[in-house]
């Protein structure tokens, strides 16, 4: 009988083996490509993450280091809002040093305002309104330590009065207008418009007509070396019989009798003096006549001492 089973020929066996090798080679190639793709994807992901972190850092830096053009634009804005806080990332020592630097900056600004004229002070803060903001941040920190704030005394007095036209000279943040502005007509003036209630100007030249105010208030605001010009401006805008109210640091008034005498030459009469507070003296005057240049002293800057700090 013939054997009907077939035996694979050498040619066919070789073809099958070649096919298997090709399949294994293709699989290995695919695995290598997959691993390369995975490595490339991981590398790309890492690069994107690094770029993202670098971008965030650049953005943060750009906030604090503005271009000259944007800084100049920001500096010209007269309505200043918000108060920067210490960075939470700073250590306690760094925060302490930062506060010391802020304190030193405040003392320099404060001393400068006391030892220059009103027009130069106005020019200085108009060129860089941040000076005014830094000053009021330091001032607010000091106020928190006071047993009483003189502006609160004036507010309480005005709350008990019928409607008046009030000029708040050197108003700071315009607390007076913000508190009693609905009860009285309050004109708030200072070197910079810290908010929308304030008209920026040199308080020796305020934009009010003659004899239009019932009351003028200087709450710790007689700061310039030419402060007497502020008093004369108060005389100009006050009606006859109008009130002039002054609150000053006690240590600034070297001779209260001489100070009162000088204001009398400016057309005022002392109505009331309150020296009960150890830190501040409160003076109430009444306008009895217009100011006369001939009756005023030539040198009156020494009547109020500037705030000069000890060098540390």
Buried (B, 14 or more C-beta within 10 A) or exposed (E): EEEEEEEEEEEEEEEEEEEEEEEEEEEEEEEEEEEEEEEEEEEEEEEEEEEEEEEEEEEEEEEEEEEEEEEEEEBEEBEBEEEEEEEEEEEEEEBEEEEEEBBEBBBBBBBBBBBBBBBBBBEBBBEEBBBBBBBBBBBEEEBEEEEEBBBBBBBEBBEEBEEBBBBBBBBBBBBBBBBBBEEBBBBBBBBBBBBEBBBBBBBBBBEBEEBBBBBBBBBBBBBBBBBBBBBBBBBBBBBEEBBBBBBBBEEBBEEBEEBBEBBBBBBBBBEEEEEEBEEBBBBBBBBEEBBEEEEBEEEBBEBBEBBEEEEE
